[in-house]
Amino acid sequence: MTIANQIASRKPAKQYGYEHPTRFKFIVALILGLTAAALIGARGAPLYAAETAVNAPEFSAVEILTRLERNQSWDTGMIEATLAVSNRFGVADNAFTSWSRKGGDALIEITSGSDRGQKVLRQGSNIYLFYPDADEVIWLKGTALRDSLMGSDFSYEDLTDDRTLLDRFNAEVLGSETVDGAECWKLKLTAKSKKETYQLQDIWVDKLRFVQRKALLYSAAGKAIRSMSASDIRETGGRYLAFTTVMTDLLRKNTCTTMTITKAEVDIEIPDRYFNREELSW
């Protein structure tokens, strides 16, 4: 059953307000570097450049996260990506296009798969869903923000969340490790708020490109819940972006979601109507 069918089977939303139980398909706030939210922010100063990781200076945790965030920030951006959801039933492929701009506005349009035509709009802290079959706009709020997008390990909230890691976590550097041949800093992140889905995170940040190469996400009790790995690092608009990211649910066997960016553009002109709730039916 598609998301649209699930919604249609319930009572219609009133005044664009709608809330329903989450299916607890929690996602990494990782998408931090590879999705629409990663394309939002003000352009910062040039990144540190070096030819080898051996020459890279040692930074504090705050400096590393600042450069990580700066690397994944543009005034405007567009990405086209696919999601391959693997589980015991096989592999389901979907695709989407995302537009975003400084200030927190983002639009995701699902372009293939069972939910094709559906749109997710973020205006600041508000998220709206558009279902073409019902020609209806729904205001998504509360725990529903954590629902799965296209049955994947990515949520609506995480695909549009533009909060920074420094806003949400305290960090410390644990040391240096090599991930897939890349020299990385290993950092421990501790949530500042109990509302965070993942209270603890271990992340590995590439010393040369300032992208996340790996992450382990934990519950408050310290149990590993999710893992993330990133590869196919490419330069885009003077920044580095991981074009392939794999999310794995460590609590279930044989399940993972692979996000592959097929196209990325930054600092482009995007019509205002893309971020207008009244224009979602275009």
FENBEL-V692728 format. One line per field, one symbol per residue. phi: phi as a letter, one per 20 degrees, with the letter a starting at -180 (. if undefined). psi: psi as a letter, one per 40 degrees, with the letter a starting at -180 (. if undefined). burial: b if it has 24 or more other ideal C-beta (glycine too) atoms within 12 Angstrom, else e. A space follows every 50 residues. Layout:
phi->???
psi->???
burial->???
//
This chain:
phi->.ffffffffdfffdlmebbbffelefcfffggdccggfddqefdfgffcb ecffeffedffffffffffffdccfbaccdbdcdedbfepcddcbbccdb bgooebcddfdbofdgnfccdddmeeccdddffelcddeebmfffeffel meeddffffcfdfefffdcecbeeqcbdclndfcedcddcfecffffdfc bdcddgfedlcfdabcdcffenefdcccccblfceclncdceeccddcef ecelcacddcfebbccldfcggffddgfdfef
psi->hiddddddeiiiihfehhhiiiefgiihfdedeeaddeehiihaiiihhi diddehihiidddddddddddfhidiihihiihhhhaeeahhhiiihhii iheehihhhheiadfheiihhhhbehhiihhddefihhhhiaedeeiihf eaehidddeeheiiddddiiiiheaiihhfehhihhihhhhdieehdhdi ihihhhddefiheiihhiideehhdiiiiiafhihhfeihhhehhhhhhe eiifhihhhhhdhhiifihhidddfhdeeee.
burial->ebbbebbeeeeeeeeeebebeeeebbbbbbbbbbbbbbbbbeeeeebbee eebeebeeeebebbbbbbbbbbbbebbbbbbbbbbbeeeeebbbbbbbbb beebbbbbbbbebebebbbbbbbeebbbbbbeeeebbbbbbeebbbbbbb bbbbbbbbbbbbbbbeebbebebeeeeebeebbbbbbbbbbeeeebbbbb bbbbbbbbbbbbbbbbbbeeeeeebbbbbbbbbbebbebbbbbbbbbbbb eeeebbbbbbbeebbbeeebeeebbebeebee
//
